[in-house]
Amino acid sequence: MTCPLCTNDAPLFDIAVSGGSADASISVCAACADAQTPADHFRPLASTMWSEDPAVQVFAARTLRRLDTDWSRDLLEQLYLDEDTQSWADNVAEQTDHKDSNGVPLATGDTVVLIKDLNVKGAGFTAKRGTAVHRISLVPDNAGQIEGRVEGQRIVILTEFVKKR
């Protein structure tokens, strides 16, 4: 099959293109999936970045940004993405110091599970062990805390009492 990024005929592998409202995947060759591939391999992006598939557009934009060469910066300036696709391309998970009880990095939007019963001060209930907390937020100035909604209440939870699902 033909790789949608470099147009080489090679076996294709599915890779995730995360960060969108609905995460997607694309099938690319091994060279395009490898972050260590030399920049010249990606020169065909000059034409393939105009794909009608938004996931390919996002991957192309992120690749051009990562390459940081003169020609990739020129292509990136020429690339037009609609507003939703541009925000998807810009939505790259940042490295944070927030880690769950097992040391797994946490990101905004993750789902975690409580590993201990927690008394919620001021709300008058106990958040039970095994409760899933969806779409968490990271507390920016404290890597030991996250925010999430449990039983309809927005609460602060210590990261030592959660594990990523």
MODELLER restraints for C-alpha pairs under 7 A, 6 or more apart:
rsr = mdl.restraints
at = mdl.atoms
rsr.add(forms.Gaussian(group=physical.xy_distance, feature=features.Distance(at['CA:1:A'], at['CA:9:A']), mean=5.45, stdev=0.5))
rsr.add(forms.Gaussian(group=physical.xy_distance, feature=features.Distance(at['CA:1:A'], at['CA:10:A']), mean=5.92, stdev=0.5))
rsr.add(forms.Gaussian(group=physical.xy_distance, feature=features.Distance(at['CA:1:A'], at['CA:11:A']), mean=6.24, stdev=0.5))
rsr.add(forms.Gaussian(group=physical.xy_distance, feature=features.Distance(at['CA:1:A'], at['CA:12:A']), mean=6.76, stdev=0.5))
rsr.add(forms.Gaussian(group=physical.xy_distance, feature=features.Distance(at['CA:2:A'], at['CA:8:A']), mean=5.49, stdev=0.5))
rsr.add(forms.Gaussian(group=physical.xy_distance, feature=features.Distance(at['CA:2:A'], at['CA:9:A']), mean=4.52, stdev=0.5))
rsr.add(forms.Gaussian(group=physical.xy_distance, feature=features.Distance(at['CA:2:A'], at['CA:10:A']), mean=6.37, stdev=0.5))
rsr.add(forms.Gaussian(group=physical.xy_distance, feature=features.Distance(at['CA:3:A'], at['CA:9:A']), mean=6.48, stdev=0.5))
rsr.add(forms.Gaussian(group=physical.xy_distance, feature=features.Distance(at['CA:3:A'], at['CA:10:A']), mean=6.98, stdev=0.5))
rsr.add(forms.Gaussian(group=physical.xy_distance, feature=features.Distance(at['CA:3:A'], at['CA:12:A']), mean=6.74, stdev=0.5))
rsr.add(forms.Gaussian(group=physical.xy_distance, feature=features.Distance(at['CA:3:A'], at['CA:28:A']), mean=5.01, stdev=0.5))
rsr.add(forms.Gaussian(group=physical.xy_distance, feature=features.Distance(at['CA:3:A'], at['CA:29:A']), mean=5.63, stdev=0.5))
rsr.add(forms.Gaussian(group=physical.xy_distance, feature=features.Distance(at['CA:4:A'], at['CA:28:A']), mean=6.49, stdev=0.5))
rsr.add(forms.Gaussian(group=physical.xy_distance, feature=features.Distance(at['CA:4:A'], at['CA:48:A']), mean=6.62, stdev=0.5))
rsr.add(forms.Gaussian(group=physical.xy_distance, feature=features.Distance(at['CA:5:A'], at['CA:44:A']), mean=6.84, stdev=0.5))
rsr.add(forms.Gaussian(group=physical.xy_distance, feature=features.Distance(at['CA:5:A'], at['CA:45:A']), mean=5.92, stdev=0.5))
rsr.add(forms.Gaussian(group=physical.xy_distance, feature=features.Distance(at['CA:5:A'], at['CA:48:A']), mean=5.65, stdev=0.5))
rsr.add(forms.Gaussian(group=physical.xy_distance, feature=features.Distance(at['CA:6:A'], at['CA:41:A']), mean=6.97, stdev=0.5))
rsr.add(forms.Gaussian(group=physical.xy_distance, feature=features.Distance(at['CA:6:A'], at['CA:42:A']), mean=5.88, stdev=0.5))
rsr.add(forms.Gaussian(group=physical.xy_distance, feature=features.Distance(at['CA:6:A'], at['CA:44:A']), mean=5.19, stdev=0.5))
rsr.add(forms.Gaussian(group=physical.xy_distance, feature=features.Distance(at['CA:6:A'], at['CA:45:A']), mean=6.50, stdev=0.5))
rsr.add(forms.Gaussian(group=physical.xy_distance, feature=features.Distance(at['CA:10:A'], at['CA:29:A']), mean=5.96, stdev=0.5))
rsr.add(forms.Gaussian(group=physical.xy_distance, feature=features.Distance(at['CA:11:A'], at['CA:29:A']), mean=5.96, stdev=0.5))
rsr.add(forms.Gaussian(group=physical.xy_distance, feature=features.Distance(at['CA:12:A'], at['CA:27:A']), mean=5.39, stdev=0.5))
rsr.add(forms.Gaussian(group=physical.xy_distance, feature=features.Distance(at['CA:12:A'], at['CA:28:A']), mean=4.88, stdev=0.5))
rsr.add(forms.Gaussian(group=physical.xy_distance, feature=features.Distance(at['CA:12:A'], at['CA:29:A']), mean=4.56, stdev=0.5))
rsr.add(forms.Gaussian(group=physical.xy_distance, feature=features.Distance(at['CA:12:A'], at['CA:30:A']), mean=6.89, stdev=0.5))
rsr.add(forms.Gaussian(group=physical.xy_distance, feature=features.Distance(at['CA:13:A'], at['CA:27:A']), mean=5.02, stdev=0.5))
rsr.add(forms.Gaussian(group=physical.xy_distance, feature=features.Distance(at['CA:13:A'], at['CA:28:A']), mean=5.41, stdev=0.5))
rsr.add(forms.Gaussian(group=physical.xy_distance, feature=features.Distance(at['CA:13:A'], at['CA:29:A']), mean=6.06, stdev=0.5))
rsr.add(forms.Gaussian(group=physical.xy_distance, feature=features.Distance(at['CA:13:A'], at['CA:30:A']), mean=6.77, stdev=0.5))
rsr.add(forms.Gaussian(group=physical.xy_distance, feature=features.Distance(at['CA:14:A'], at['CA:25:A']), mean=6.17, stdev=0.5))
rsr.add(forms.Gaussian(group=physical.xy_distance, feature=features.Distance(at['CA:14:A'], at['CA:26:A']), mean=5.45, stdev=0.5))
rsr.add(forms.Gaussian(group=physical.xy_distance, feature=features.Distance(at['CA:14:A'], at['CA:27:A']), mean=4.28, stdev=0.5))
rsr.add(forms.Gaussian(group=physical.xy_distance, feature=features.Distance(at['CA:14:A'], at['CA:28:A']), mean=6.49, stdev=0.5))
rsr.add(forms.Gaussian(group=physical.xy_distance, feature=features.Distance(at['CA:15:A'], at['CA:25:A']), mean=5.31, stdev=0.5))
rsr.add(forms.Gaussian(group=physical.xy_distance, feature=features.Distance(at['CA:15:A'], at['CA:26:A']), mean=5.64, stdev=0.5))
rsr.add(forms.Gaussian(group=physical.xy_distance, feature=features.Distance(at['CA:15:A'], at['CA:27:A']), mean=6.31, stdev=0.5))
rsr.add(forms.Gaussian(group=physical.xy_distance, feature=features.Distance(at['CA:16:A'], at['CA:24:A']), mean=5.90, stdev=0.5))
rsr.add(forms.Gaussian(group=physical.xy_distance, feature=features.Distance(at['CA:16:A'], at['CA:25:A']), mean=4.18, stdev=0.5))
rsr.add(forms.Gaussian(group=physical.xy_distance, feature=features.Distance(at['CA:16:A'], at['CA:26:A']), mean=6.61, stdev=0.5))
rsr.add(forms.Gaussian(group=physical.xy_distance, feature=features.Distance(at['CA:17:A'], at['CA:23:A']), mean=6.17, stdev=0.5))
rsr.add(forms.Gaussian(group=physical.xy_distance, feature=features.Distance(at['CA:17:A'], at['CA:24:A']), mean=5.32, stdev=0.5))
rsr.add(forms.Gaussian(group=physical.xy_distance, feature=features.Distance(at['CA:17:A'], at['CA:25:A']), mean=5.23, stdev=0.5))
rsr.add(forms.Gaussian(group=physical.xy_distance, feature=features.Distance(at['CA:17:A'], at['CA:55:A']), mean=6.39, stdev=0.5))
rsr.add(forms.Gaussian(group=physical.xy_distance, feature=features.Distance(at['CA:17:A'], at['CA:59:A']), mean=6.69, stdev=0.5))
rsr.add(forms.Gaussian(group=physical.xy_distance, feature=features.Distance(at['CA:18:A'], at['CA:24:A']), mean=6.55, stdev=0.5))
rsr.add(forms.Gaussian(group=physical.xy_distance, feature=features.Distance(at['CA:19:A'], at['CA:88:A']), mean=5.81, stdev=0.5))
rsr.add(forms.Gaussian(group=physical.xy_distance, feature=features.Distance(at['CA:19:A'], at['CA:91:A']), mean=5.29, stdev=0.5))
rsr.add(forms.Gaussian(group=physical.xy_distance, feature=features.Distance(at['CA:19:A'], at['CA:92:A']), mean=6.14, stdev=0.5))
rsr.add(forms.Gaussian(group=physical.xy_distance, feature=features.Distance(at['CA:20:A'], at['CA:88:A']), mean=4.85, stdev=0.5))
rsr.add(forms.Gaussian(group=physical.xy_distance, feature=features.Distance(at['CA:24:A'], at['CA:55:A']), mean=6.46, stdev=0.5))
rsr.add(forms.Gaussian(group=physical.xy_distance, feature=features.Distance(at['CA:25:A'], at['CA:55:A']), mean=6.93, stdev=0.5))
rsr.add(forms.Gaussian(group=physical.xy_distance, feature=features.Distance(at['CA:26:A'], at['CA:55:A']), mean=6.71, stdev=0.5))
rsr.add(forms.Gaussian(group=physical.xy_distance, feature=features.Distance(at['CA:26:A'], at['CA:56:A']), mean=6.80, stdev=0.5))
rsr.add(forms.Gaussian(group=physical.xy_distance, feature=features.Distance(at['CA:31:A'], at['CA:37:A']), mean=5.91, stdev=0.5))
rsr.add(forms.Gaussian(group=physical.xy_distance, feature=features.Distance(at['CA:39:A'], at['CA:67:A']), mean=6.10, stdev=0.5))
rsr.add(forms.Gaussian(group=physical.xy_distance, feature=features.Distance(at['CA:45:A'], at['CA:60:A']), mean=6.79, stdev=0.5))
rsr.add(forms.Gaussian(group=physical.xy_distance, feature=features.Distance(at['CA:46:A'], at['CA:75:A']), mean=6.45, stdev=0.5))
rsr.add(forms.Gaussian(group=physical.xy_distance, feature=features.Distance(at['CA:49:A'], at['CA:57:A']), mean=5.48, stdev=0.5))
rsr.add(forms.Gaussian(group=physical.xy_distance, feature=features.Distance(at['CA:49:A'], at['CA:60:A']), mean=5.62, stdev=0.5))
rsr.add(forms.Gaussian(group=physical.xy_distance, feature=features.Distance(at['CA:50:A'], at['CA:57:A']), mean=6.77, stdev=0.5))
rsr.add(forms.Gaussian(group=physical.xy_distance, feature=features.Distance(at['CA:51:A'], at['CA:57:A']), mean=6.27, stdev=0.5))
rsr.add(forms.Gaussian(group=physical.xy_distance, feature=features.Distance(at['CA:54:A'], at['CA:85:A']), mean=6.37, stdev=0.5))
rsr.add(forms.Gaussian(group=physical.xy_distance, feature=features.Distance(at['CA:58:A'], at['CA:85:A']), mean=6.73, stdev=0.5))
rsr.add(forms.Gaussian(group=physical.xy_distance, feature=features.Distance(at['CA:58:A'], at['CA:88:A']), mean=6.88, stdev=0.5))
rsr.add(forms.Gaussian(group=physical.xy_distance, feature=features.Distance(at['CA:58:A'], at['CA:89:A']), mean=4.81, stdev=0.5))
rsr.add(forms.Gaussian(group=physical.xy_distance, feature=features.Distance(at['CA:61:A'], at['CA:76:A']), mean=6.65, stdev=0.5))
rsr.add(forms.Gaussian(group=physical.xy_distance, feature=features.Distance(at['CA:61:A'], at['CA:89:A']), mean=6.61, stdev=0.5))
rsr.add(forms.Gaussian(group=physical.xy_distance, feature=features.Distance(at['CA:62:A'], at['CA:89:A']), mean=6.41, stdev=0.5))
rsr.add(forms.Gaussian(group=physical.xy_distance, feature=features.Distance(at['CA:64:A'], at['CA:72:A']), mean=5.15, stdev=0.5))
rsr.add(forms.Gaussian(group=physical.xy_distance, feature=features.Distance(at['CA:64:A'], at['CA:73:A']), mean=6.88, stdev=0.5))
rsr.add(forms.Gaussian(group=physical.xy_distance, feature=features.Distance(at['CA:64:A'], at['CA:76:A']), mean=6.27, stdev=0.5))
rsr.add(forms.Gaussian(group=physical.xy_distance, feature=features.Distance(at['CA:93:A'], at['CA:107:A']), mean=6.99, stdev=0.5))
rsr.add(forms.Gaussian(group=physical.xy_distance, feature=features.Distance(at['CA:97:A'], at['CA:143:A']), mean=5.49, stdev=0.5))
rsr.add(forms.Gaussian(group=physical.xy_distance, feature=features.Distance(at['CA:98:A'], at['CA:105:A']), mean=5.85, stdev=0.5))
rsr.add(forms.Gaussian(group=physical.xy_distance, feature=features.Distance(at['CA:98:A'], at['CA:106:A']), mean=5.44, stdev=0.5))
rsr.add(forms.Gaussian(group=physical.xy_distance, feature=features.Distance(at['CA:98:A'], at['CA:143:A']), mean=4.63, stdev=0.5))
rsr.add(forms.Gaussian(group=physical.xy_distance, feature=features.Distance(at['CA:98:A'], at['CA:144:A']), mean=6.32, stdev=0.5))
rsr.add(forms.Gaussian(group=physical.xy_distance, feature=features.Distance(at['CA:99:A'], at['CA:105:A']), mean=4.35, stdev=0.5))
rsr.add(forms.Gaussian(group=physical.xy_distance, feature=features.Distance(at['CA:99:A'], at['CA:106:A']), mean=5.35, stdev=0.5))
rsr.add(forms.Gaussian(group=physical.xy_distance, feature=features.Distance(at['CA:99:A'], at['CA:159:A']), mean=6.50, stdev=0.5))
rsr.add(forms.Gaussian(group=physical.xy_distance, feature=features.Distance(at['CA:100:A'], at['CA:106:A']), mean=6.61, stdev=0.5))
rsr.add(forms.Gaussian(group=physical.xy_distance, feature=features.Distance(at['CA:100:A'], at['CA:159:A']), mean=5.14, stdev=0.5))
rsr.add(forms.Gaussian(group=physical.xy_distance, feature=features.Distance(at['CA:100:A'], at['CA:160:A']), mean=5.90, stdev=0.5))
rsr.add(forms.Gaussian(group=physical.xy_distance, feature=features.Distance(at['CA:100:A'], at['CA:162:A']), mean=5.63, stdev=0.5))
rsr.add(forms.Gaussian(group=physical.xy_distance, feature=features.Distance(at['CA:100:A'], at['CA:163:A']), mean=5.08, stdev=0.5))
rsr.add(forms.Gaussian(group=physical.xy_distance, feature=features.Distance(at['CA:100:A'], at['CA:164:A']), mean=6.34, stdev=0.5))
rsr.add(forms.Gaussian(group=physical.xy_distance, feature=features.Distance(at['CA:101:A'], at['CA:159:A']), mean=6.36, stdev=0.5))
rsr.add(forms.Gaussian(group=physical.xy_distance, feature=features.Distance(at['CA:101:A'], at['CA:160:A']), mean=4.51, stdev=0.5))
rsr.add(forms.Gaussian(group=physical.xy_distance, feature=features.Distance(at['CA:101:A'], at['CA:161:A']), mean=6.21, stdev=0.5))
rsr.add(forms.Gaussian(group=physical.xy_distance, feature=features.Distance(at['CA:101:A'], at['CA:162:A']), mean=5.86, stdev=0.5))
rsr.add(forms.Gaussian(group=physical.xy_distance, feature=features.Distance(at['CA:101:A'], at['CA:163:A']), mean=5.70, stdev=0.5))
rsr.add(forms.Gaussian(group=physical.xy_distance, feature=features.Distance(at['CA:102:A'], at['CA:163:A']), mean=6.66, stdev=0.5))
rsr.add(forms.Gaussian(group=physical.xy_distance, feature=features.Distance(at['CA:108:A'], at['CA:135:A']), mean=6.78, stdev=0.5))
rsr.add(forms.Gaussian(group=physical.xy_distance, feature=features.Distance(at['CA:108:A'], at['CA:136:A']), mean=5.63, stdev=0.5))
rsr.add(forms.Gaussian(group=physical.xy_distance, feature=features.Distance(at['CA:108:A'], at['CA:137:A']), mean=4.84, stdev=0.5))
rsr.add(forms.Gaussian(group=physical.xy_distance, feature=features.Distance(at['CA:108:A'], at['CA:138:A']), mean=5.84, stdev=0.5))
rsr.add(forms.Gaussian(group=physical.xy_distance, feature=features.Distance(at['CA:109:A'], at['CA:135:A']), mean=3.89, stdev=0.5))
rsr.add(forms.Gaussian(group=physical.xy_distance, feature=features.Distance(at['CA:109:A'], at['CA:136:A']), mean=5.06, stdev=0.5))
rsr.add(forms.Gaussian(group=physical.xy_distance, feature=features.Distance(at['CA:109:A'], at['CA:137:A']), mean=6.45, stdev=0.5))
rsr.add(forms.Gaussian(group=physical.xy_distance, feature=features.Distance(at['CA:110:A'], at['CA:134:A']), mean=6.49, stdev=0.5))
rsr.add(forms.Gaussian(group=physical.xy_distance, feature=features.Distance(at['CA:110:A'], at['CA:135:A']), mean=5.26, stdev=0.5))
rsr.add(forms.Gaussian(group=physical.xy_distance, feature=features.Distance(at['CA:110:A'], at['CA:136:A']), mean=5.68, stdev=0.5))
rsr.add(forms.Gaussian(group=physical.xy_distance, feature=features.Distance(at['CA:111:A'], at['CA:132:A']), mean=6.78, stdev=0.5))
rsr.add(forms.Gaussian(group=physical.xy_distance, feature=features.Distance(at['CA:111:A'], at['CA:133:A']), mean=5.60, stdev=0.5))
rsr.add(forms.Gaussian(group=physical.xy_distance, feature=features.Distance(at['CA:111:A'], at['CA:134:A']), mean=4.36, stdev=0.5))
rsr.add(forms.Gaussian(group=physical.xy_distance, feature=features.Distance(at['CA:111:A'], at['CA:135:A']), mean=5.72, stdev=0.5))
rsr.add(forms.Gaussian(group=physical.xy_distance, feature=features.Distance(at['CA:111:A'], at['CA:136:A']), mean=6.46, stdev=0.5))
rsr.add(forms.Gaussian(group=physical.xy_distance, feature=features.Distance(at['CA:111:A'], at['CA:164:A']), mean=6.21, stdev=0.5))
rsr.add(forms.Gaussian(group=physical.xy_distance, feature=features.Distance(at['CA:111:A'], at['CA:165:A']), mean=5.72, stdev=0.5))
rsr.add(forms.Gaussian(group=physical.xy_distance, feature=features.Distance(at['CA:112:A'], at['CA:132:A']), mean=5.73, stdev=0.5))
rsr.add(forms.Gaussian(group=physical.xy_distance, feature=features.Distance(at['CA:112:A'], at['CA:133:A']), mean=5.27, stdev=0.5))
rsr.add(forms.Gaussian(group=physical.xy_distance, feature=features.Distance(at['CA:112:A'], at['CA:134:A']), mean=6.59, stdev=0.5))
rsr.add(forms.Gaussian(group=physical.xy_distance, feature=features.Distance(at['CA:112:A'], at['CA:162:A']), mean=6.00, stdev=0.5))
rsr.add(forms.Gaussian(group=physical.xy_distance, feature=features.Distance(at['CA:112:A'], at['CA:163:A']), mean=5.43, stdev=0.5))
rsr.add(forms.Gaussian(group=physical.xy_distance, feature=features.Distance(at['CA:112:A'], at['CA:164:A']), mean=4.37, stdev=0.5))
rsr.add(forms.Gaussian(group=physical.xy_distance, feature=features.Distance(at['CA:112:A'], at['CA:165:A']), mean=5.21, stdev=0.5))
rsr.add(forms.Gaussian(group=physical.xy_distance, feature=features.Distance(at['CA:113:A'], at['CA:130:A']), mean=5.57, stdev=0.5))
rsr.add(forms.Gaussian(group=physical.xy_distance, feature=features.Distance(at['CA:113:A'], at['CA:131:A']), mean=5.51, stdev=0.5))
rsr.add(forms.Gaussian(group=physical.xy_distance, feature=features.Distance(at['CA:113:A'], at['CA:132:A']), mean=4.42, stdev=0.5))
rsr.add(forms.Gaussian(group=physical.xy_distance, feature=features.Distance(at['CA:113:A'], at['CA:133:A']), mean=6.03, stdev=0.5))
rsr.add(forms.Gaussian(group=physical.xy_distance, feature=features.Distance(at['CA:113:A'], at['CA:162:A']), mean=5.42, stdev=0.5))
rsr.add(forms.Gaussian(group=physical.xy_distance, feature=features.Distance(at['CA:113:A'], at['CA:163:A']), mean=5.42, stdev=0.5))
rsr.add(forms.Gaussian(group=physical.xy_distance, feature=features.Distance(at['CA:113:A'], at['CA:164:A']), mean=6.40, stdev=0.5))
rsr.add(forms.Gaussian(group=physical.xy_distance, feature=features.Distance(at['CA:113:A'], at['CA:165:A']), mean=6.45, stdev=0.5))
rsr.add(forms.Gaussian(group=physical.xy_distance, feature=features.Distance(at['CA:114:A'], at['CA:129:A']), mean=5.05, stdev=0.5))
rsr.add(forms.Gaussian(group=physical.xy_distance, feature=features.Distance(at['CA:114:A'], at['CA:130:A']), mean=5.17, stdev=0.5))
rsr.add(forms.Gaussian(group=physical.xy_distance, feature=features.Distance(at['CA:114:A'], at['CA:131:A']), mean=5.48, stdev=0.5))
rsr.add(forms.Gaussian(group=physical.xy_distance, feature=features.Distance(at['CA:114:A'], at['CA:132:A']), mean=6.61, stdev=0.5))
rsr.add(forms.Gaussian(group=physical.xy_distance, feature=features.Distance(at['CA:114:A'], at['CA:161:A']), mean=5.90, stdev=0.5))
rsr.add(forms.Gaussian(group=physical.xy_distance, feature=features.Distance(at['CA:114:A'], at['CA:162:A']), mean=4.56, stdev=0.5))
rsr.add(forms.Gaussian(group=physical.xy_distance, feature=features.Distance(at['CA:114:A'], at['CA:163:A']), mean=6.65, stdev=0.5))
rsr.add(forms.Gaussian(group=physical.xy_distance, feature=features.Distance(at['CA:115:A'], at['CA:129:A']), mean=5.10, stdev=0.5))
rsr.add(forms.Gaussian(group=physical.xy_distance, feature=features.Distance(at['CA:115:A'], at['CA:130:A']), mean=6.07, stdev=0.5))
rsr.add(forms.Gaussian(group=physical.xy_distance, feature=features.Distance(at['CA:115:A'], at['CA:161:A']), mean=5.48, stdev=0.5))
rsr.add(forms.Gaussian(group=physical.xy_distance, feature=features.Distance(at['CA:115:A'], at['CA:162:A']), mean=5.44, stdev=0.5))
rsr.add(forms.Gaussian(group=physical.xy_distance, feature=features.Distance(at['CA:115:A'], at['CA:163:A']), mean=6.85, stdev=0.5))
rsr.add(forms.Gaussian(group=physical.xy_distance, feature=features.Distance(at['CA:116:A'], at['CA:128:A']), mean=6.85, stdev=0.5))
rsr.add(forms.Gaussian(group=physical.xy_distance, feature=features.Distance(at['CA:116:A'], at['CA:129:A']), mean=4.56, stdev=0.5))
rsr.add(forms.Gaussian(group=physical.xy_distance, feature=features.Distance(at['CA:116:A'], at['CA:161:A']), mean=6.11, stdev=0.5))
rsr.add(forms.Gaussian(group=physical.xy_distance, feature=features.Distance(at['CA:117:A'], at['CA:126:A']), mean=6.52, stdev=0.5))
rsr.add(forms.Gaussian(group=physical.xy_distance, feature=features.Distance(at['CA:117:A'], at['CA:127:A']), mean=5.64, stdev=0.5))
rsr.add(forms.Gaussian(group=physical.xy_distance, feature=features.Distance(at['CA:117:A'], at['CA:128:A']), mean=4.48, stdev=0.5))
rsr.add(forms.Gaussian(group=physical.xy_distance, feature=features.Distance(at['CA:117:A'], at['CA:129:A']), mean=4.67, stdev=0.5))
rsr.add(forms.Gaussian(group=physical.xy_distance, feature=features.Distance(at['CA:118:A'], at['CA:126:A']), mean=5.45, stdev=0.5))
rsr.add(forms.Gaussian(group=physical.xy_distance, feature=features.Distance(at['CA:118:A'], at['CA:127:A']), mean=5.04, stdev=0.5))
rsr.add(forms.Gaussian(group=physical.xy_distance, feature=features.Distance(at['CA:118:A'], at['CA:128:A']), mean=6.50, stdev=0.5))
rsr.add(forms.Gaussian(group=physical.xy_distance, feature=features.Distance(at['CA:119:A'], at['CA:125:A']), mean=6.34, stdev=0.5))
rsr.add(forms.Gaussian(group=physical.xy_distance, feature=features.Distance(at['CA:119:A'], at['CA:126:A']), mean=4.42, stdev=0.5))
rsr.add(forms.Gaussian(group=physical.xy_distance, feature=features.Distance(at['CA:119:A'], at['CA:127:A']), mean=6.34, stdev=0.5))
rsr.add(forms.Gaussian(group=physical.xy_distance, feature=features.Distance(at['CA:120:A'], at['CA:126:A']), mean=5.68, stdev=0.5))
rsr.add(forms.Gaussian(group=physical.xy_distance, feature=features.Distance(at['CA:120:A'], at['CA:127:A']), mean=6.81, stdev=0.5))
rsr.add(forms.Gaussian(group=physical.xy_distance, feature=features.Distance(at['CA:127:A'], at['CA:150:A']), mean=7.00, stdev=0.5))
rsr.add(forms.Gaussian(group=physical.xy_distance, feature=features.Distance(at['CA:133:A'], at['CA:148:A']), mean=6.05, stdev=0.5))
rsr.add(forms.Gaussian(group=physical.xy_distance, feature=features.Distance(at['CA:133:A'], at['CA:149:A']), mean=6.34, stdev=0.5))
rsr.add(forms.Gaussian(group=physical.xy_distance, feature=features.Distance(at['CA:133:A'], at['CA:150:A']), mean=6.47, stdev=0.5))
rsr.add(forms.Gaussian(group=physical.xy_distance, feature=features.Distance(at['CA:134:A'], at['CA:148:A']), mean=6.98, stdev=0.5))
rsr.add(forms.Gaussian(group=physical.xy_distance, feature=features.Distance(at['CA:135:A'], at['CA:148:A']), mean=6.92, stdev=0.5))
rsr.add(forms.Gaussian(group=physical.xy_distance, feature=features.Distance(at['CA:136:A'], at['CA:146:A']), mean=6.63, stdev=0.5))
rsr.add(forms.Gaussian(group=physical.xy_distance, feature=features.Distance(at['CA:136:A'], at['CA:147:A']), mean=5.65, stdev=0.5))
rsr.add(forms.Gaussian(group=physical.xy_distance, feature=features.Distance(at['CA:136:A'], at['CA:148:A']), mean=4.79, stdev=0.5))
rsr.add(forms.Gaussian(group=physical.xy_distance, feature=features.Distance(at['CA:137:A'], at['CA:146:A']), mean=5.72, stdev=0.5))
rsr.add(forms.Gaussian(group=physical.xy_distance, feature=features.Distance(at['CA:137:A'], at['CA:147:A']), mean=5.04, stdev=0.5))
rsr.add(forms.Gaussian(group=physical.xy_distance, feature=features.Distance(at['CA:137:A'], at['CA:148:A']), mean=6.41, stdev=0.5))
rsr.add(forms.Gaussian(group=physical.xy_distance, feature=features.Distance(at['CA:138:A'], at['CA:145:A']), mean=6.85, stdev=0.5))
rsr.add(forms.Gaussian(group=physical.xy_distance, feature=features.Distance(at['CA:138:A'], at['CA:146:A']), mean=4.63, stdev=0.5))
rsr.add(forms.Gaussian(group=physical.xy_distance, feature=features.Distance(at['CA:138:A'], at['CA:147:A']), mean=6.26, stdev=0.5))
rsr.add(forms.Gaussian(group=physical.xy_distance, feature=features.Distance(at['CA:139:A'], at['CA:145:A']), mean=5.74, stdev=0.5))
rsr.add(forms.Gaussian(group=physical.xy_distance, feature=features.Distance(at['CA:139:A'], at['CA:146:A']), mean=5.27, stdev=0.5))
rsr.add(forms.Gaussian(group=physical.xy_distance, feature=features.Distance(at['CA:139:A'], at['CA:147:A']), mean=6.76, stdev=0.5))
rsr.add(forms.Gaussian(group=physical.xy_distance, feature=features.Distance(at['CA:144:A'], at['CA:158:A']), mean=5.65, stdev=0.5))
rsr.add(forms.Gaussian(group=physical.xy_distance, feature=features.Distance(at['CA:144:A'], at['CA:159:A']), mean=5.26, stdev=0.5))
rsr.add(forms.Gaussian(group=physical.xy_distance, feature=features.Distance(at['CA:145:A'], at['CA:156:A']), mean=6.47, stdev=0.5))
rsr.add(forms.Gaussian(group=physical.xy_distance, feature=features.Distance(at['CA:145:A'], at['CA:157:A']), mean=5.60, stdev=0.5))
rsr.add(forms.Gaussian(group=physical.xy_distance, feature=features.Distance(at['CA:145:A'], at['CA:158:A']), mean=4.54, stdev=0.5))
rsr.add(forms.Gaussian(group=physical.xy_distance, feature=features.Distance(at['CA:145:A'], at['CA:159:A']), mean=5.40, stdev=0.5))
rsr.add(forms.Gaussian(group=physical.xy_distance, feature=features.Distance(at['CA:146:A'], at['CA:156:A']), mean=5.70, stdev=0.5))
rsr.add(forms.Gaussian(group=physical.xy_distance, feature=features.Distance(at['CA:146:A'], at['CA:157:A']), mean=5.34, stdev=0.5))
rsr.add(forms.Gaussian(group=physical.xy_distance, feature=features.Distance(at['CA:146:A'], at['CA:158:A']), mean=6.40, stdev=0.5))
rsr.add(forms.Gaussian(group=physical.xy_distance, feature=features.Distance(at['CA:146:A'], at['CA:159:A']), mean=6.46, stdev=0.5))
rsr.add(forms.Gaussian(group=physical.xy_distance, feature=features.Distance(at['CA:147:A'], at['CA:154:A']), mean=6.82, stdev=0.5))
rsr.add(forms.Gaussian(group=physical.xy_distance, feature=features.Distance(at['CA:147:A'], at['CA:155:A']), mean=5.60, stdev=0.5))
rsr.add(forms.Gaussian(group=physical.xy_distance, feature=features.Distance(at['CA:147:A'], at['CA:156:A']), mean=4.47, stdev=0.5))
rsr.add(forms.Gaussian(group=physical.xy_distance, feature=features.Distance(at['CA:147:A'], at['CA:157:A']), mean=5.95, stdev=0.5))
rsr.add(forms.Gaussian(group=physical.xy_distance, feature=features.Distance(at['CA:148:A'], at['CA:154:A']), mean=5.50, stdev=0.5))
rsr.add(forms.Gaussian(group=physical.xy_distance, feature=features.Distance(at['CA:148:A'], at['CA:155:A']), mean=5.63, stdev=0.5))
rsr.add(forms.Gaussian(group=physical.xy_distance, feature=features.Distance(at['CA:148:A'], at['CA:156:A']), mean=6.61, stdev=0.5))
rsr.add(forms.Gaussian(group=physical.xy_distance, feature=features.Distance(at['CA:149:A'], at['CA:155:A']), mean=6.10, stdev=0.5))
